[in-house]
Amino acid sequence: MDCLYSLARIFAGLIFGILFGVFLAAFCEVSGLFESVFSPAVSVIKATPIASIIILMLFVLEKSHVPMVAAMLMAVPIVFSNVRKGISSVPLEQKEVADVFGFGFGKRLKYCIFPSAFPYFSAACRSALGLAWKAGIAAEVICTPKYSIGLNLNDAKIYLESEALYAWTIVVVVMSVLIEKGVIHILDRFVKKGGMANVKTLGD
């Protein structure tokens, strides 16, 4: 039960972070105002230590919401940077063809932007997943919400229960590996189905 609650919190934050990162990248590509306002904000989030973010959030949020927000904030900068790179990597000849044939927004998105951006999006999701999981568990350890893996880890530390600490650590690692493999498998199948080449995450 505790594992399911932790998984739900962290995955909710990851999904919100991915969606927000994608929309933010798209808006920044088409609006100089969005670029000037949100691009520096994303850089600040990326540079701030996650422990500091978690502690600051404890002052303004309920502790049960902190792991979700921490996971979201870890995902946003990665998705934002990679999706922007993917959008800007649309080949010039494709843009010219779209202009010549008068493609509307829908066709440009389907035939130009999506094929170029999706491999970067896929790579971003892989990296964001691991970071969001670690950030979410760290947030649970610090803020100890009910029904969470972090609460059990914290209790094991307080009561010096080394066996429980090792057991919960193994649970965290195993869940992380299984979730990552599952998500990567889904993304790889989607990429292969769409005939898209894979790319490395920015910063690797």
C-alpha positions as CSV (number, residue, x, y, z in Angstrom):
1,M,0.0,0.0,0.0
2,D,2.8,2.4,0.9
3,C,4.5,1.7,-2.4
4,L,1.4,2.4,-4.4
5,Y,0.8,5.7,-2.7
6,S,4.4,6.7,-3.3
7,L,4.2,5.6,-6.9
8,A,1.0,7.5,-7.4
9,R,2.4,10.8,-6.0
10,I,5.6,10.6,-7.9
11,F,4.1,9.6,-11.2
12,A,1.5,12.3,-10.9
13,G,4.3,14.9,-10.5
14,L,6.2,13.4,-13.4
15,I,3.2,13.5,-15.7
16,F,2.5,17.1,-14.8
17,G,6.1,18.0,-15.2
18,I,6.3,16.4,-18.7
19,L,3.1,18.2,-19.8
20,F,4.2,21.5,-18.4
21,G,7.7,21.2,-19.9
22,V,6.3,20.4,-23.4
23,F,3.8,23.3,-23.4
24,L,6.3,25.7,-22.0
25,A,8.9,24.7,-24.6
26,A,6.3,25.2,-27.4
27,F,5.2,28.6,-26.1
28,C,8.8,29.8,-25.7
29,E,9.5,28.8,-29.3
30,V,6.7,31.0,-30.6
31,S,6.7,33.9,-28.1
32,G,9.6,36.1,-27.2
33,L,7.7,37.2,-24.1
34,F,7.4,33.6,-22.8
35,E,11.0,33.0,-23.6
36,S,12.2,36.0,-21.6
37,V,10.1,35.2,-18.6
38,F,10.2,31.4,-18.3
39,S,13.5,30.4,-19.7
40,P,15.5,32.0,-16.9
41,A,13.0,30.6,-14.4
42,V,13.6,27.1,-15.7
43,S,17.4,27.6,-15.4
44,V,17.0,28.7,-11.8
45,I,15.0,25.5,-11.0
46,K,17.6,23.4,-12.7
47,A,20.4,25.0,-10.7
48,T,18.7,24.9,-7.3
49,P,19.6,21.8,-5.1
50,I,16.6,19.5,-4.7
51,A,16.9,19.5,-0.9
52,S,16.5,23.3,-0.8
53,I,13.4,23.1,-3.0
54,I,11.9,20.4,-0.8
55,I,12.5,22.4,2.4
56,L,11.1,25.6,0.9
57,M,8.0,23.8,-0.3
58,L,7.3,22.5,3.2
59,F,6.5,26.1,4.2
60,V,3.9,26.6,1.5
61,L,2.4,23.2,0.8
62,E,0.9,20.3,2.6
63,K,3.6,17.7,3.2
64,S,1.6,15.1,1.2
65,H,1.9,17.3,-1.9
66,V,5.6,18.0,-1.6
67,P,6.8,14.8,-3.3
68,M,4.6,15.3,-6.3
69,V,5.8,18.9,-6.8
70,A,9.4,17.9,-6.3
71,A,9.1,15.2,-9.0
72,M,7.4,17.7,-11.3
73,L,10.1,20.3,-10.8
74,M,12.8,17.7,-11.6
75,A,11.1,16.8,-14.9
76,V,10.3,20.3,-16.2
77,P,13.9,21.5,-17.0
78,I,14.8,18.3,-18.8
79,V,11.7,18.1,-20.9
80,F,11.8,21.8,-21.6
81,S,15.4,21.8,-22.9
82,N,15.0,18.7,-25.0
83,V,11.7,19.5,-26.6
84,R,13.0,23.0,-27.5
85,K,16.0,21.4,-29.1
86,G,13.8,19.0,-31.0
87,I,11.5,21.7,-32.3
88,S,14.5,23.8,-33.4
89,S,16.0,20.8,-35.2
90,V,13.3,20.6,-37.9
91,P,15.2,20.4,-41.2
92,L,15.1,23.6,-43.3
93,E,13.9,21.7,-46.4
94,Q,10.8,20.4,-44.4
95,K,10.0,24.0,-43.4
96,E,10.3,25.1,-47.0
97,V,8.0,22.3,-48.3
98,A,5.5,23.2,-45.6
99,D,5.6,26.8,-46.7
100,V,5.3,26.0,-50.4
101,F,2.2,23.7,-49.9
102,G,0.7,26.0,-47.3
103,F,0.6,23.5,-44.4
104,G,-1.6,24.6,-41.5
105,F,-0.6,24.2,-37.9
106,G,-2.0,20.7,-37.7
107,K,0.0,19.4,-40.7
108,R,3.2,21.2,-39.6
109,L,2.8,19.6,-36.2
110,K,2.2,16.1,-37.6
111,Y,4.7,16.0,-40.5
112,C,7.5,18.4,-39.4
113,I,7.6,19.2,-35.7
114,F,6.5,15.9,-34.1
115,P,8.9,13.6,-36.0
116,S,11.9,15.9,-35.1
117,A,10.9,16.6,-31.5
118,F,9.7,13.1,-30.4
119,P,13.1,11.4,-30.1
120,Y,14.3,14.3,-27.9
121,F,11.1,14.0,-25.9
122,S,11.6,10.3,-25.5
123,A,15.2,10.8,-24.3
124,A,14.0,13.5,-21.9
125,C,11.3,11.2,-20.4
126,R,14.0,8.6,-19.7
127,S,16.2,11.0,-17.8
128,A,13.3,12.8,-16.1
129,L,11.8,9.5,-14.8
130,G,15.0,8.6,-12.8
131,L,15.4,12.1,-11.4
132,A,11.7,12.4,-10.5
133,W,11.7,9.1,-8.7
134,K,14.8,10.0,-6.6
135,A,13.5,13.5,-5.9
136,G,10.1,12.2,-4.9
137,I,11.5,9.6,-2.5
138,A,13.9,12.2,-1.0
139,A,11.0,14.5,-0.5
140,E,9.1,11.7,1.3
141,V,12.0,11.1,3.6
142,I,12.2,14.8,4.5
143,C,8.5,15.5,4.9
144,T,7.3,12.0,5.9
145,P,3.7,12.0,4.5
146,K,1.4,9.1,5.6
147,Y,1.5,5.9,3.6
148,S,4.8,6.5,1.9
149,I,8.1,4.7,1.3
150,G,9.9,7.8,2.6
151,L,8.1,7.5,6.0
152,N,9.2,3.9,6.4
153,L,12.8,4.8,5.5
154,N,12.7,7.7,8.0
155,D,11.3,5.4,10.7
156,A,14.0,2.8,10.1
157,K,16.6,5.5,10.4
158,I,15.2,6.9,13.7
159,Y,14.7,3.5,15.3
160,L,18.1,2.2,14.0
161,E,16.4,-0.7,12.3
162,S,19.1,-1.6,9.8
163,E,17.2,-4.6,8.3
164,A,14.2,-2.4,7.5
165,L,16.4,0.3,6.1
166,Y,18.1,-2.2,3.8
167,A,14.8,-3.7,2.8
168,W,13.1,-0.5,1.9
169,T,16.2,0.7,0.0
170,I,16.0,-2.5,-2.0
171,V,12.3,-1.9,-2.7
172,V,13.1,1.7,-4.0
173,V,15.9,0.4,-6.3
174,V,13.9,-2.5,-7.6
175,M,10.8,-0.3,-8.3
176,S,13.0,2.3,-10.0
177,V,14.5,-0.3,-12.3
178,L,11.2,-2.0,-13.2
179,I,9.5,1.3,-13.8
180,E,12.3,2.6,-15.9
181,K,12.5,-0.5,-18.0
182,G,8.7,-0.5,-18.5
183,V,8.7,3.2,-19.6
184,I,11.7,2.7,-21.9
185,H,10.1,-0.3,-23.5
186,I,6.9,1.7,-24.3
187,L,8.9,4.6,-25.7
188,D,11.1,2.4,-27.8
189,R,8.2,0.6,-29.3
190,F,6.6,4.0,-30.1
191,V,9.8,5.3,-31.7
192,K,10.3,2.2,-33.8
193,K,6.7,2.2,-34.9
194,G,7.0,5.8,-36.0
195,G,10.4,5.2,-37.7
196,M,12.2,7.7,-35.6
197,A,15.8,7.6,-34.7
198,N,16.8,7.8,-31.0
199,V,18.9,10.6,-29.7
200,K,20.9,11.3,-26.5
201,T,19.6,13.6,-23.8
202,L,21.0,17.1,-23.8
203,G,23.9,17.4,-21.4
204,D,24.9,13.7,-21.6
